[in-house]
Amino acid sequence: MGKEIPTIGVNKPWQGDEFNAFIQSISQPVVILLDDFEKTHNSDDQKKMLTLFDGVYASQKLFILTCNNKYRMDHHMLNRPGHLYHLLEFKGLDQSFIKVYCEDNLLRKDYIPAVSATAALFRLFNFDMLP
């Protein structure tokens, strides 16, 4: 069985010295999930997070940021290995995946053709659009 690591979800623009001190006061390994980061943290808030992400603090923490619009991310965060190590971009879902997903999750299987037809209307159909 794998090791369980607690996860802290952050969905408000927490940042600055007090937030950094709180995060660093956690002595065990932890995942910090900042969901919709570019929506909750404006450019000034994002800049204040750089010290925390920059590895200045000794830590056993994994920061995960989700972002729907990378163009709203402060340019200091992108393409800087000291700040963010990986940028994964997800494109739209393909029709075969949508069909399998609907077969596994949709209660009314007779709606699968309609969902597939609707998905085909979009260049990038994603999970947020699935029923």
N, C-alpha and C positions, 0 to 999 in steps of 0.2 A: 504494500500500500504506500502511496506517495506521501510526502510531507505536506501537511496542511499549513498554508501561510495566510494570515488574515489579510483582508483587502479593505482599504478605506476609500470610499467613493466621495469625490469632491465635485459638487455641482454648483458652487458659488465662487465668486472671485476672491477667494482667500489667497493672500500673498503678503510679503513683507517680513520684517524681523520676528514678529510674534508668531506668525504661521511657521516660519522656518524653525524657530525654537521649539514649537510644538512637535513638528515632524521629527526633528532631531532628538527629542526627548523619548521617542519610541525606541526601546533598546533591542527589540527582536526584529527579525526579518519581516517585511511587510510590503504589500503592493499598494501603491497610491494611484488610483484611477481618477484622472481628470477628464470627465466626459464633456463633449462639446466644448473643448478648451477655448476655441476661438470665439465662441458665443458668450461664454461666461467671463472671459478675461480679455479686456481690450488691450490695445498695443502697450499702453503704459503698465498695466497689470502684468502683461507677459514679460516685459523687461525686468520687472521686479522679481520674477521667478528665475531669472537666469542664474543667480548665485546658487540657488537650491539645485538646479539641474546641472550646474557646471562641475559638480564633483568636489566643491570646496569643502563640503562637510563629509567626514567619514561616515559611512552609512551601509546598511544592508537593506536598502530600499530600491524597489523597482518602480519607476514612474511610467505610467502608461497614459498617453494623451490620445483622445479621439478627437477628430476634426472633420467636419463636413466641407469646409471651404479653406483649403490651404493658403489661399491668397489673403485671408484675414489673419494668418499667423505672422508675427513679427519676423522680419527678415533676419534678425540676429539668431533666431532659433533654427532656421533652415540651413542645410548644408554646413553645419558646424558639428563635427563629431564630438566635441567637448560638451555640447548641449543635448542634442538628440542623436542617438546612435543609429536608429533605424526609422525609415519612413516607408510605410507600406501603403500603397494606393490600391484601392479596390475598385474595379470597373464594374460595369453592369453584369447581371446574372444572365447566363445563356438559357435558351429555351429548354434544353434537356434538363438542366438543374431545376428550373422552375417547375417542370412537370413532375419530377421526382419529389421535390419539396411538397408540392400540392398533394400528391398521392399519399405522402406520409402524414401530412398535417391538416388537410382540408376535410372537414366533416362531410360536406356535400361534394362528392366526387364528380357529379354531373356539371359542376361549375369549372372544372379544370380547363375545358376548351375555351371558355370565356376569359379566364385568367390568362391563358397563353396568348389569346388574340389581343387582349389589352396590353400585355407586356410587349408584344411585337410593335406596338405603336410608339414606344419610347426607345431612344438611342441607348440610354443607360437605365435599365430597370433594376432596382435594388431591393434589399430586404424590407426597407421601410414601406415599400409599395405593395408588399405581399399581404394577402388576407390573413 
